[in-house]
Amino acid sequence: MTLKTYKIILGIFLVISVAAGGVLGYYDARLEAAINKTGDLGSVDVGDVKFDEDVVNILLVGSDRRSDEEAAGRSDSSMIATINFKTKELKLTSIMRDIYVEIPGHGRDKLNSAYAYGGVELLYQTIAKNFGIKIDKYCVVDFDTFEKVINEVGGIEIDLEEKEAQYLNTTNYISKKKYRNVKAGKHTLNGNQALGYSRIRYVVSKKYGDGDFGRTGRQRAVMQATFDKVKGQSLTKILDIALKVLSDVSTDMDADYIKGLAASVIKMGTTDIDQMRIPIEGSYKMGRAQHNMFVFFINFNANKAAMNYFIFGDGKAGDGSDEAFAKEYGGLSGVETFGYSGVSNTSSGSTSSGNTGYNNSGGSAGSGYSTSSTSGTSRPASTSTKRPATTAATQATTEQQTQATTHATTAAKPENTSQGNAEE
C-alpha cells in the first residue's frame, strides 16, 4: 500500500480524508495546525497533459526516508489515487518503480530515481512527461508514519502464504526481532510486520507473482486491509489517528481542501477501489540499462493509453483489457529499449494466469521476474543518465533465489541480522 513502504499511503490518505470530513469545531483548529503543507503541484510546469474537471488525481508517494534522516530518499512506491465524481468511482494506479523512463533534466533512469533527484515535483514532471497525466495534489509518507498508522488501527489482517511467513521470520524484513513470529494463514500484522510484508520482493506469491510484481501486489493488499480496518473505527478514533499522523505526512493540501474533498467522497458513498498496475501485461520487457541495473523497458504508447482509459474513461481499446491495449499499440514490438540489447520478453513468463490490469480485489498478479536473467545486456555507446549522490547497495536472498542482486538504492537501515538484509 503504500505508502517506504508503503503504500498504505492510500490508507493514510483515507484516514485523513474521513477524519477531516467529520471534524467539528473542536477538531478544526487542531487539524489546521497538524497539517504539514509543503509545495504546490499546481505550480509545476508539465506542459500539455490530460485532465478532467470531474476527476481529482492525488499522487501518493511512499518514501524510503526514515524520520531521523534528512535526505529525501527514493520513492519506494508511486501511486495515483483517483476520485471520479462523474462516475462516482475510486481508483488506484500503481506505477512500478523499476520502469525505465526519461527524467527531465537527468536523462534516463528508473522511475523512483526522480524523487531522489528532485522530490515530488520532479516525480510529477516525470510521470507527466512519460504518461501524460495531470496530477492535482500529493501526499508523501515515510516508513515510520506507515508503521504508526497500522498500529493506531490495531493492526491489519493479511493472509500469509507459508513461504512468506518463513521468509519474514528468518530475515530482517521485519526489522524488530521480537516481531518475527508470524504464521501462515490469516494473521493480524502490526505496523512493523506489515511494513516487512509489503516490502517482500524475492518470494514468489501464488496471488501476485514474484519480484516487483509480487511486492506491488502485497502493497495493494496492505492498502485494502488498512482501508477496511479504518472503516470499522469510530469517528472519534479516526479523528485521533488523523491528528497523530498528519504532522508526519507531507502534502500540498490544506485543511479546507481536505475537508471539502472528504465531504464529497463521503457523499459519493463509494467503498470499492478499482486498481491498475503499470506496466500492463504484454507491454514490457525486462533488461539491464546503465551500470547493469535491472529495469522494465515498456511500450509507452500502450501504457499511456491504458492509463488514460482507466483514469479518465477515454479511448477504450477493444474490451478495455491489458491484452486489448497491448495489441492495439504493438505489444512487445512497441517496447522502447533505447538501444540496450539482451532484453528478455515477458509475455509468457507470468507466474499467474488470468491477468488484467483492472480489478477490485488487490490488483493483478505479475509476470515472472528474475533479476539475474538478463545480466548479459549490453550498454549503448552513450547515456546522459546521472545517478543520485547518496546510495547504498543492498541485497536479499531466498531459498528460491540465492544469487545476490545489487540495487543502487538508499538503505532503510533495518536492524542488523546475519540472516539477510531487507531489500530496498
C-alpha positions in Angstrom: 0.0 0.0 0.0 1.6 2.0 0.5 2.8 4.2 1.1 8.7 3.4 2.4 6.5 1.5 2.1 4.2 1.8 1.8 1.6 2.1 0.4 -0.6 2.4 2.7 -0.3 5.7 1.6 -3.8 5.3 0.4 -4.9 4.0 3.8 -3.3 7.0 5.4 -4.9 9.4 2.9 -8.3 7.8 3.6 -7.8 8.1 7.3 -7.0 11.8 6.8 -9.9 12.3 4.5 -12.6 10.5 6.5 -11.4 12.3 9.6 -11.4 15.7 8.0 -14.8 15.2 6.6 -16.3 14.8 10.1 -14.4 17.4 12.1 -16.4 19.6 14.4 -15.2 23.0 15.7 -13.0 21.3 18.4 -11.0 19.4 15.8 -10.9 22.1 13.2 -8.1 24.2 14.7 -6.1 21.0 15.6 -6.4 19.8 12.1 -5.2 23.1 10.7 -2.2 23.0 13.0 -1.3 19.4 12.3 -1.1 19.5 8.5 2.4 19.7 7.2 1.7 21.6 4.0 4.6 22.0 1.6 4.8 22.9 -2.1 2.1 23.1 -4.7 1.9 20.7 -7.6 -0.4 23.3 -9.3 2.6 25.5 -9.9 4.7 22.8 -11.5 5.0 23.2 -15.3 4.2 19.9 -17.0 3.1 21.2 -20.4 0.0 19.7 -22.2 -1.4 16.8 -20.2 -4.7 15.0 -19.9 -7.2 16.3 -17.3 -10.9 16.3 -16.5 -12.6 18.8 -14.2 -14.7 15.9 -12.7 -11.6 13.9 -11.9 -9.1 14.5 -9.0 -5.8 12.7 -9.1 -3.6 12.6 -6.0 0.0 11.4 -6.2 0.7 9.0 -3.3 4.4 8.6 -2.6 6.0 6.1 -0.2 9.4 7.5 0.7 12.2 5.3 1.9 13.4 8.0 4.3 13.2 7.4 8.0 12.0 10.1 10.3 15.6 10.6 11.6 17.0 11.1 8.2 17.2 14.4 6.4 17.7 13.3 2.8 14.5 12.7 0.7 15.4 9.2 -0.2 13.9 7.4 -3.2 10.2 6.9 -3.8 9.7 3.2 -2.9 6.2 3.4 -4.2 4.4 5.8 -6.6 0.6 5.6 -6.9 -2.1 7.8 -8.2 -5.4 7.8 -6.2 -8.3 8.9 -8.5 -11.6 10.3 -7.4 -14.1 10.5 -10.3 -17.1 12.5 -9.2 -18.9 12.0 -12.5 -18.8 8.2 -12.4 -18.6 8.0 -8.6 -15.5 5.8 -8.7 -12.4 5.5 -6.5 -9.3 4.2 -8.4 -5.7 3.4 -7.6 -2.9 3.2 -10.2 0.4 1.8 -9.1 3.4 2.6 -11.2 6.3 0.2 -10.8 9.4 1.8 -9.6 11.8 0.0 -12.0 10.3 1.3 -15.2 13.0 2.9 -17.3 11.9 6.5 -18.1 13.1 9.9 -19.2 13.6 12.1 -16.1 13.5 15.8 -17.1 17.0 17.3 -16.7 18.6 14.0 -15.7 18.4 11.7 -18.7 17.0 8.1 -18.4 16.8 6.2 -15.2 14.4 4.2 -13.0 11.2 6.0 -12.1 12.0 6.0 -8.4 15.2 8.0 -9.0 13.1 11.1 -9.9 12.1 11.6 -6.3 15.7 11.4 -5.1 16.8 13.9 -7.8 14.1 16.5 -7.2 11.5 15.5 -4.8 7.8 15.1 -5.5 7.8 18.0 -8.1 10.3 16.2 -10.3 8.5 12.9 -9.8 5.3 14.5 -11.0 7.1 16.0 -14.0 8.5 12.6 -14.9 5.1 10.9 -14.7 3.5 13.7 -16.8 6.3 13.5 -19.4 6.1 9.8 -19.8 2.4 9.1 -19.3 0.7 12.5 -20.0 -1.4 12.5 -16.8 -2.3 15.7 -14.8 -2.0 15.3 -11.1 -3.8 17.7 -8.8 -2.3 17.1 -5.3 0.2 14.9 -3.5 0.8 13.1 -0.2 4.2 11.7 0.9 4.5 9.2 3.7 7.7 7.6 5.1 8.4 4.3 6.9 7.7 5.5 10.5 4.4 7.0 9.6 3.4 3.8 7.8 4.0 1.8 11.0 2.3 4.3 13.2 -1.0 4.2 11.2 -1.2 0.4 11.2 -0.5 0.3 14.9 -3.1 3.0 15.6 -5.9 1.0 13.9 -4.9 -2.1 15.9 -3.1 -3.9 13.1 -4.4 -5.3 9.8 -5.4 -8.8 8.7 -3.3 -10.3 6.0 -3.5 -13.9 4.6 0.2 -15.0 4.6 1.4 -17.8 2.4 3.8 -20.4 4.0 6.9 -19.2 2.2 6.1 -15.6 3.0 5.8 -16.3 6.7 9.0 -18.3 6.8 10.8 -15.6 4.9 9.6 -12.8 7.3 10.7 -14.9 10.3 14.2 -15.6 9.0 15.3 -12.2 7.5 15.2 -8.7 8.8 12.4 -7.5 6.6 10.6 -7.3 9.9 13.2 -5.1 11.4 12.4 -5.8 15.1 13.4 -9.3 16.1 10.6 -9.7 18.7 8.0 -9.5 15.9 9.5 -12.2 13.7 6.9 -14.7 14.8 4.2 -14.6 12.1 2.4 -17.7 10.9 0.9 -18.8 7.6 -2.8 -18.2 7.1 -4.8 -15.1 8.2 -2.7 -13.2 10.6 -3.1 -9.8 12.2 0.1 -7.8 11.5 1.3 -4.8 13.5 2.9 -1.9 11.7 6.4 -3.3 11.8 5.3 -6.7 10.4 3.0 -5.1 7.8 5.9 -2.9 6.6 8.1 -6.0 6.2 5.4 -7.9 4.4 4.8 -5.1 1.9 8.5 -4.9 1.0 9.0 -8.6 0.2 10.4 -9.0 -3.3 12.1 -12.3 -3.5 9.4 -14.8 -2.6 7.0 -16.0 -5.3 3.4 -15.3 -4.3 0.6 -17.5 -5.6 -1.6 -14.5 -5.8 0.7 -11.8 -7.1 3.7 -13.4 -8.8 7.3 -12.6 -7.9 9.8 -9.8 -7.9 8.3 -6.3 -8.0 5.0 -7.7 -9.2 4.7 -9.6 -6.0 5.7 -6.6 -4.0 3.3 -4.2 -5.5 0.5 -6.8 -5.2 1.3 -7.1 -1.5 1.3 -3.4 -1.2 -2.2 -3.2 -2.7 -3.3 -5.9 -0.3 -2.0 -3.9 2.7 -3.8 -0.8 1.5 -7.1 -2.5 1.0 -6.7 -4.1 4.5 -5.9 -0.7 6.0 -8.9 0.9 4.3 -11.2 -1.9 5.6 -9.8 -1.5 9.1 -10.2 2.3 9.1 -13.9 2.0 8.0 -14.5 -0.1 11.2 -13.2 2.6 13.6 -15.4 5.1 15.4 -15.4 8.7 14.2 -13.6 9.8 17.3 -10.9 7.2 16.9 -10.4 8.1 13.2 -10.1 11.8 14.2 -7.5 11.0 16.8 -5.5 8.8 14.4 -5.5 11.5 11.8 -4.3 14.2 14.2 -1.5 11.9 15.4 -0.1 11.2 11.9 -0.8 14.3 10.0 2.4 16.1 11.2 4.5 13.3 9.7 2.7 13.5 6.3 3.9 16.0 3.6 1.2 17.3 1.4 0.1 20.3 -0.6 -3.5 20.0 0.6 -4.6 22.4 3.3 -7.3 21.7 5.8 -10.1 23.3 3.8 -9.2 21.3 0.7 -9.0 18.0 2.6 -12.4 18.7 4.3 -14.1 19.6 1.1 -12.7 16.6 -0.7 -13.6 14.2 2.1 -17.1 15.5 2.3 -17.5 15.0 -1.5 -16.1 11.4 -1.3 -18.4 10.6 1.7 -21.4 11.9 -0.3 -20.5 9.6 -3.2 -21.0 6.6 -0.9 -18.3 4.6 -2.7 -16.3 2.0 -0.9 -14.8 -0.2 -3.7 -11.4 0.7 -5.0 -10.6 -0.3 -8.6 -6.9 -1.0 -9.2 -4.5 -0.9 -12.0 -0.8 -1.7 -12.4 1.6 0.0 -14.8 3.1 -1.6 -16.9 0.2 -3.6 -18.2 0.6 -7.2 -19.3 2.0 -7.7 -22.7 3.7 -4.3 -22.9 7.1 -4.6 -21.2 10.4 -6.4 -21.3 13.0 -7.0 -18.6 16.6 -6.0 -19.1 19.6 -4.1 -17.9 20.5 -0.5 -18.5 23.5 1.6 -17.5 25.5 0.4 -14.5 24.0 -3.1 -15.2 20.9 -2.0 -13.3 17.7 -4.0 -13.7 14.8 -2.2 -15.4 11.5 -2.6 -17.1 11.5 -1.4 -20.7 7.9 -0.6 -21.7 5.7 0.2 -24.6 4.9 3.8 -23.6 2.1 4.3 -26.1 0.2 1.2 -24.8 0.6 2.1 -21.2 -0.2 5.8 -21.7 -3.4 4.9 -23.5 -4.4 2.2 -20.9 -3.8 4.7 -18.0 -5.8 7.4 -19.7 -8.7 5.0 -20.2 -8.5 3.7 -16.6 -8.4 7.1 -15.0 -10.5 9.2 -17.4 -12.6 6.7 -19.3 -11.3 7.9 -22.6 -10.0 5.9 -25.6 -11.1 2.4 -24.9 -9.3 -0.3 -26.9 -11.3 -3.5 -27.6 -12.8 -4.8 -24.3 -10.6 -2.5 -22.2 -8.3 -5.3 -21.0 -4.5 -5.2 -20.8 -4.3 -7.5 -23.8 -6.5 -5.2 -25.9 -4.4 -2.1 -25.2 -1.2 -4.0 -25.7 -2.4 -5.4 -29.1 -3.7 -2.1 -30.2 -0.4 -0.4 -29.7 2.0 -3.0 -30.9 2.6 -5.1 -27.7 6.1 -6.2 -27.2 7.2 -5.0 -30.6 6.4 -1.5 -29.4 8.6 -1.7 -26.3 11.3 1.0 -26.3 14.7 -0.4 -25.2 16.7 2.7 -26.0 19.4 0.7 -27.8 20.1 -1.9 -25.0 20.4 -5.5 -26.1 19.9 -8.8 -24.2 16.4 -7.8 -23.2 14.0 -10.7 -22.3 10.4 -10.9 -23.3 7.9 -11.5 -20.6 4.6 -12.2 -22.3 4.7 -15.9 -21.4 6.6 -15.8 -18.2 3.8 -15.0 -15.8 3.6 -16.8 -12.6 -0.1 -16.3 -12.5 -2.8 -16.5 -15.1 -5.9 -14.6 -15.9 -4.3 -11.2 -15.5 -6.0 -7.9 -16.2 -4.9 -4.6 -15.0 -8.2 -3.7 -13.5 -9.9 -5.3 -10.6 -11.5 -4.7 -7.2 -9.6 -7.3 -5.2 -6.0 -6.3 -4.9 -4.7 -6.0 -8.4 -3.2 -8.3 -11.0 -0.6 -10.8 -10.5 2.6 -10.2 -12.3 4.9 -11.7 -14.7 7.8 -13.9 -13.6 10.7 -11.8 -12.6 14.4 -12.8 -12.4 16.9 -10.0 -11.7 19.7 -12.3 -12.9 18.1 -13.4 -16.2 19.4 -10.5 -18.3 22.9 -9.9 -17.0 24.3 -10.1 -20.5 22.5 -6.9 -21.6 24.9 -4.5 -23.3 25.0 -0.8 -23.0 24.5 1.8 -25.7 27.5 3.9 -26.7 26.4 6.9 -24.6 23.8 7.8 -22.0 23.0 11.1 -20.3 21.8 9.5 -17.1 23.1 10.8 -13.8 23.0 8.9 -10.5 22.0 10.2 -7.1 24.9 11.1 -4.9 24.0 9.1 -1.8 23.2 5.5 -2.4 24.0 2.2 -0.8 24.0 -1.3 -2.2 21.5 -3.8 -0.6 20.9 -7.5 -1.3 18.5 -10.2 -0.3 18.3 -13.9 -0.8 15.7 -16.6 -0.5 15.5 -20.3 -0.9 14.2 -19.7 -4.5 16.9 -17.2 -5.4 20.3 -17.5 -3.8 22.2 -15.2 -6.2 22.6 -11.8 -4.6 21.1 -8.9 -6.6 22.6 -5.5 -6.2 20.5 -2.4 -6.3 21.6 1.2 -6.1 19.1 2.5 -3.6 19.1 4.3 -0.3 19.2 1.9 2.6 16.3 1.9 5.0 18.6 0.8 7.9 16.7 -2.2 9.4 18.1 -3.9 12.4 21.3 -5.9 11.6 21.0 -9.7 11.2 23.1 -12.4 9.8 20.1 -14.0 8.1 19.6 -11.5 5.3 19.1 -7.8 4.6 15.7 -6.3 3.7 15.8 -5.3 0.0 15.1 -1.8 -0.8 
